[in-house]
Amino acid sequence: MEKALPPVPEKSRLKLSEPETGLVRIHIPKEGFSFKGSVILLVIVFWMVMILLWTIMLADFGPAWMLLSLPFWALSILALRISSKEIFAWQTIDIDKKTVTIRKRQGRQTASAELKIKEISAVSFVEGTYKTLAGLSRKGVYPALICKGEAFGIGERCRTDEKNWLLNVLKQLV
């Protein structure tokens, strides 16, 4: 690294590395089974157990009554799937002298964008919508690279000090 970059915030999940000369990588690892992630999964599993008990109770009235629980099963499975994607999502930002490559992985899908540094007009905070660990849409402020009038956000679910660190490092490198 040519310039001295600020140290990663204390107790941060963010990782800064230089895998090869001239390439800086910022990695935002998955949340995984942290306290927040575990609580969300526990609530969903509790909800599914309650639906199971309700379905069993409906069986006393006949199999047709059990069909009433199908929408609730569908919603709980959808919630589990969305939350799992968010809890195990990760991001990397690779910066070299000419390009910035942003990769985001959620579930089996990986999205990436390669931006030419000379086309990046600004590095700033933007306000936008992102998914929480529970899979709910939420408005928030996060760092973004502005390229050709489009904002490419990163670190949406990071803590405030991590977002500030990301912004400072990106401004220094881009």
Phi, psi and omega per residue, in radians:
M1 nan 2.263 -3.091
E2 -1.294 -0.746 -3.106
K3 -1.796 2.614 3.085
A4 -1.343 2.014 -3.127
L5 -1.539 2.616 3.120
P6 -1.119 2.591 -3.137
P7 -1.189 2.635 3.105
V8 -1.077 2.438 3.141
P9 -0.960 2.653 -3.132
E10 -1.092 2.477 -3.135
K11 1.012 0.525 -3.129
S12 -1.582 2.592 3.046
R13 -1.475 -0.268 -3.080
L14 -1.140 2.519 3.121
K15 -2.229 2.296 3.114
L16 -1.973 2.253 3.138
S17 -2.549 2.914 3.059
E18 -2.225 1.472 -3.056
P19 -1.091 -0.493 3.060
E20 -2.613 2.850 -3.095
T21 -1.034 2.261 3.106
G22 1.485 0.002 3.138
L23 -2.096 2.167 3.077
V24 -1.922 2.307 -3.128
R25 -2.106 2.242 3.006
I26 -1.923 2.156 -3.112
H27 -2.025 2.221 3.056
I28 -1.901 1.728 -3.041
P29 -1.245 2.940 3.115
K30 -1.083 2.672 3.082
E31 -1.182 -0.742 3.110
G32 1.121 -2.693 -3.094
F33 -1.503 0.983 3.026
S34 -1.319 3.138 3.127
F35 -1.042 -0.875 -3.121
K36 -1.074 -0.818 -3.135
G37 -1.087 -0.714 -3.134
S38 -1.180 -0.703 3.123
V39 -1.097 -0.754 3.137
I40 -1.085 -0.813 3.118
L41 -1.122 -0.656 3.111
L42 -1.099 -0.732 3.111
V43 -1.102 -0.737 3.138
I44 -1.145 -0.762 3.117
V45 -1.113 -0.722 3.081
F46 -1.033 -0.779 3.104
W47 -1.028 -0.753 -3.134
M48 -1.160 -0.625 3.094
V49 -1.157 -0.707 3.100
M50 -1.109 -0.692 3.102
I51 -1.147 -0.686 3.109
L52 -1.066 -0.811 3.123
L53 -1.084 -0.739 3.124
W54 -1.103 -0.729 3.117
T55 -1.103 -0.712 3.107
I56 -1.116 -0.718 3.111
M57 -1.145 -0.633 3.109
L58 -1.177 -0.439 -3.136
A59 -1.090 -0.468 3.100
D60 -1.103 -0.457 -3.131
F61 -1.588 -0.094 3.126
G62 2.105 2.738 -3.090
P63 -1.063 -0.553 -3.121
A64 -1.102 -0.618 3.140
W65 -1.171 -0.471 3.135
M66 -1.127 -0.407 3.123
L67 -1.094 -0.388 3.097
L68 -1.065 -0.454 -3.110
S69 -1.454 -0.208 -3.085
L70 -0.990 -0.795 3.121
P71 -1.067 -0.607 -3.141
F72 -1.234 -0.650 3.049
W73 -1.107 -0.766 3.140
A74 -1.057 -0.783 3.131
L75 -1.135 -0.705 -3.124
S76 -1.205 -0.661 3.093
I77 -1.163 -0.704 3.089
L78 -1.094 -0.761 3.120
A79 -1.088 -0.730 3.124
L80 -1.115 -0.738 -3.127
R81 -1.143 -0.828 -3.124
I82 -1.128 -0.782 3.141
S83 -1.111 -0.708 3.111
S84 -1.072 -0.723 3.102
K85 -1.042 -0.787 -3.095
E86 -1.234 -0.687 -3.116
I87 -1.163 -0.565 -3.099
F88 -1.828 0.249 3.099
A89 -1.359 2.578 3.076
W90 -2.481 2.867 3.136
Q91 -2.393 2.591 2.954
T92 -2.352 2.570 3.066
I93 -2.210 2.025 3.096
D94 -1.829 2.226 -3.099
I95 -2.183 2.118 2.995
D96 -2.114 -2.889 -3.039
K97 -1.231 -0.409 -3.068
K98 -1.992 -0.466 -3.024
T99 -2.384 2.776 2.974
V100 -2.144 2.154 3.127
T101 -1.985 2.147 3.122
I102 -1.895 2.207 3.080
R103 -2.137 2.309 3.081
K104 -2.244 2.257 -3.135
R105 -2.058 2.177 3.051
Q106 -2.311 2.074 -3.103
G107 1.073 -2.191 3.135
R108 -1.667 -0.027 -3.086
Q109 -1.737 2.326 3.030
T110 -2.087 2.181 3.066
A111 -1.895 2.473 3.096
S112 -2.490 2.686 3.092
A113 -2.430 2.311 3.080
E114 -1.958 2.055 -3.081
L115 -1.957 2.354 3.059
K116 -1.393 2.288 -3.076
I117 -1.018 -0.654 -3.118
K118 -1.192 -0.288 3.121
E119 -1.680 -0.080 3.124
I120 -1.413 2.058 -3.081
S121 -1.557 -0.423 -3.120
A122 -2.803 2.711 2.972
V123 -2.192 1.966 -3.068
S124 -2.711 3.059 3.036
F125 -1.397 2.487 3.038
V126 -2.235 2.719 3.047
E127 -1.790 2.286 -3.127
G128 -2.795 -3.057 -3.132
T129 -1.833 2.462 3.085
Y130 -2.541 2.938 3.131
K131 -1.624 2.355 3.056
T132 -1.421 3.079 3.108
L133 -1.092 -0.451 3.118
A134 -1.435 -0.042 3.132
G135 1.494 0.128 3.134
L136 -1.535 2.537 3.068
S137 -1.349 2.419 -3.102
R138 -2.522 2.525 3.062
K139 -1.525 2.526 3.115
G140 -2.915 3.070 3.126
V141 -1.964 2.334 -3.135
Y142 -2.659 2.814 -3.129
P143 -1.183 2.582 3.111
A144 -2.620 2.650 3.008
L145 -1.762 2.218 -3.133
I146 -1.728 2.042 -3.098
C147 -2.362 2.123 -3.141
K148 0.953 0.702 3.091
G149 1.344 0.079 3.135
E150 -1.997 2.419 3.139
A151 -1.663 2.234 3.089
F152 -1.925 1.705 -3.053
G153 -1.381 2.627 3.076
I154 -2.456 2.727 3.038
G155 1.065 0.648 -3.063
E156 -1.019 -0.662 -3.078
R157 -1.737 0.226 3.111
C158 -1.299 2.833 3.048
R159 -1.224 2.871 -3.111
T160 -1.031 -0.774 3.141
D161 -1.145 -0.593 3.095
E162 -1.210 -0.687 3.097
K163 -1.108 -0.746 3.103
N164 -1.097 -0.729 3.119
W165 -1.096 -0.805 3.114
L166 -0.998 -0.814 -3.135
L167 -1.049 -0.807 -3.134
N168 -1.102 -0.764 -3.138
V169 -1.143 -0.757 3.130
L170 -1.119 -0.722 3.107
K171 -1.080 -0.656 -3.119
Q172 -1.240 -0.623 -3.057
L173 -1.591 -0.395 -3.051
V174 -1.744 nan nan
